[in-house]
Amino acid sequence: RMPGGKLIAPRVHYLNSAVAETADRHGARMVNLWDDDEFLNPVMWSVDRLHMSSFGHMRVAAHVLTALGRTPPPQWWQAPAYPEVVALL
């Protein structure tokens, strides 16, 4: 999902597990964005692929509100279409 993702994936999984365990132990709410496949859409990210676009930020906010027991505006869940792939000949 990010540049060099395969290289750091084992560490990310370890860190995510540790954070989830800590949240459970302390009764904290945790928002897991890793399982939301809409973040695979390049439109959810800025050009640098490290920062989210406005679409990505709205979706994160929708996840956070849901974790807090609130209902986000439905449009915050709507993901934009994937960009058209242009074949180079």
Contact map, one row per residue, 1 for C-alpha under 8 A:
11101000000000000000000000000000000000110000000000000000000000000000000000000000000000000
11111000000000000000000000000000000000000000000011000000000000000000000000000000000000000
11111000000000000000000000000000000000000000000010000000000000000000000000000000000000000
01111111000000000000000000000000000000000000000000000000000000000000000000000000000000000
11111111100000000000000000000000000000000000000000000000000000000000000000000000000000000
00011111100000000000000000000000000000000000000000000000000000000000000000000000000000000
00011111110000000000000000000000000000000000000000000000000000000000000000000000000000000
00011111111100000000000000000000000000000000000000000000000000000000000000000000000000000
00001111111110000000000000000000000000000000000000000000000000000000000000000000000000000
00000011111111000000000000000000000000000000000000000000000000000000000000000000000000000
00000001111111100000000000000000000000000000000000000000000000000000000000000000000000000
00000001111111110000000000000000000000000000000000000000000000000000000000000000000000000
00000000111111111000000000000000000000000000000000000000000000000000000000000000000000000
00000000011111111100000000000000000000000000000000000000000000000000000000000000000000000
00000000001111111110000000000000000000000000000000000000000000000000000000000000000000000
00000000000111111111000000000000000000000000000000000000000000000000000000000000000000000
00000000000011111111100000000000000000000000000000000000000000000000000000000000000000000
00000000000001111111110000000000000000000000000000000000000000000000000000000000000000000
00000000000000111111111000000000000000000000000000000000000000000000000000000000000000000
00000000000000011111111100000100000000000000000000000000000000000000000000000000000000000
00000000000000001111111110000000000000000000000000000000000000000000000000000000000000000
00000000000000000111111111000000000000000000000000000000000000000000000000000000000000000
00000000000000000011111111111100000000000000000000000000000000000000000000000000000000000
00000000000000000001111111111000000000000000000000000000000000000000000000000000000000000
00000000000000000000111111110000000000000000000000000000000000000000000000000000000000000
00000000000000000000011111110000000000000000000000000000000000000000000000000000000000000
00000000000000000000001111111000000000000000000000000000000000000000000000000000000000000
00000000000000000000001111111100000000000000000000000000000000000000000000000000000000000
00000000000000000000001100111110000000000000000000000000000000000011000000000000000000000
00000000000000000001001000011111000000000000000000000000000000000010000000000000000000000
00000000000000000000000000001111100000000000000000000000000000110010000000000000000000000
00000000000000000000000000000111111100000000000000000000000000000000000000000000000000000
00000000000000000000000000000011111100100000000000000000000100100000000000000000000000000
00000000000000000000000000000001111110000000000000000000000000000000000000000000000000000
00000000000000000000000000000001111110000000000000000000000000000000000000000000000000000
00000000000000000000000000000001111111100000000000000000000000000000000000000000000000000
00000000000000000000000000000000011111111000000000000000000000000000000000000000000000000
00000000000000000000000000000000000111111001000000000000000000000000000000000010000000000
10000000000000000000000000000000100111111101100000000001000000000000000000000000000000000
10000000000000000000000000000000000011111101000000000000000000000000000000000000000000000
00000000000000000000000000000000000011111111100000000000000000000000000000000000010000000
00000000000000000000000000000000000000111111110010000000000000000000000000000000011000000
00000000000000000000000000000000000000001111110000001010000000000000000000000001111000000
00000000000000000000000000000000000001111111110000011111000000000000000000000011000000000
00000000000000000000000000000000000000101111111111111011000000000000000000000000000000000
00000000000000000000000000000000000000000111111111111000000000000000000000000000000000000
00000000000000000000000000000000000000000000111110000000000000000000000000000000000000000
00000000000000000000000000000000000000000000111111100000000000000000000000000000000000000
01100000000000000000000000000000000000000100111111110000000000000000000000000000000000000
01000000000000000000000000000000000000000000110111110000000000000000000000000000000000000
00000000000000000000000000000000000000000000110111111000000000000000000000000000000000000
00000000000000000000000000000000000000000001110011111111100000000000000000000000000000000
00000000000000000000000000000000000000000011110000111111100000000000000000000000000000000
00000000000000000000000000000000000000000001000000011111110000000000000000000000000000000
00000000000000000000000000000000000000000011100000011111111000000000000000010011000000000
00000000000000000000000000000000000000100001100000011111111100000000000000000000000000000
00000000000000000000000000000000000000000000000000011111111110000000000000000000000000000
00000000000000000000000000000000000000000000000000000111111111000000000000011000000000000
00000000000000000000000000000000000000000000000000000011111111100000000000011100000000000
00000000000000000000000000000000100000000000000000000001111111110000000000000000000000000
00000000000000000000000000000000000000000000000000000000111111111000000100010000000000000
00000000000000000000000000000000000000000000000000000000011111111100001110011000000000000
00000000000000000000000000000010100000000000000000000000001111111110000000000000000000000
00000000000000000000000000000010000000000000000000000000000111111111000000000000000000000
00000000000000000000000000000000000000000000000000000000000011111111111100000000000000000
00000000000000000000000000000000000000000000000000000000000001111111111100000000000000000
00000000000000000000000000001110000000000000000000000000000000111111110000000000000000000
00000000000000000000000000001000000000000000000000000000000000011111110000000000000000000
00000000000000000000000000000000000000000000000000000000000000001111111000000000000000000
00000000000000000000000000000000000000000000000000000000000000001111111100000000000000000
00000000000000000000000000000000000000000000000000000000000001001100111110000000000000000
00000000000000000000000000000000000000000000000000000000000011001100011111010000000000000
00000000000000000000000000000000000000000000000000000000000001000000001111111000000000000
00000000000000000000000000000000000000000000000000000000000000000000000111111100000000000
00000000000000000000000000000000000000000000000000000000000000000000000011111100000000000
00000000000000000000000000000000000000000000000000000010011011000000000111111110000000000
00000000000000000000000000000000000000000000000000000000011001000000000011111110000000000
00000000000000000000000000000000000000000000000000000000001000000000000001111111000000000
00000000000000000000000000000000000001000001000000000010000000000000000000011111100000000
00000000000000000000000000000000000000000011000000000010000000000000000000000111110000000
00000000000000000000000000000000000000000010000000000000000000000000000000000011111000000
00000000000000000000000000000000000000001110000000000000000000000000000000000001111100000
00000000000000000000000000000000000000000110000000000000000000000000000000000000111110000
00000000000000000000000000000000000000000000000000000000000000000000000000000000011111000
00000000000000000000000000000000000000000000000000000000000000000000000000000000001111100
00000000000000000000000000000000000000000000000000000000000000000000000000000000000111110
00000000000000000000000000000000000000000000000000000000000000000000000000000000000011111
00000000000000000000000000000000000000000000000000000000000000000000000000000000000001111
00000000000000000000000000000000000000000000000000000000000000000000000000000000000000111
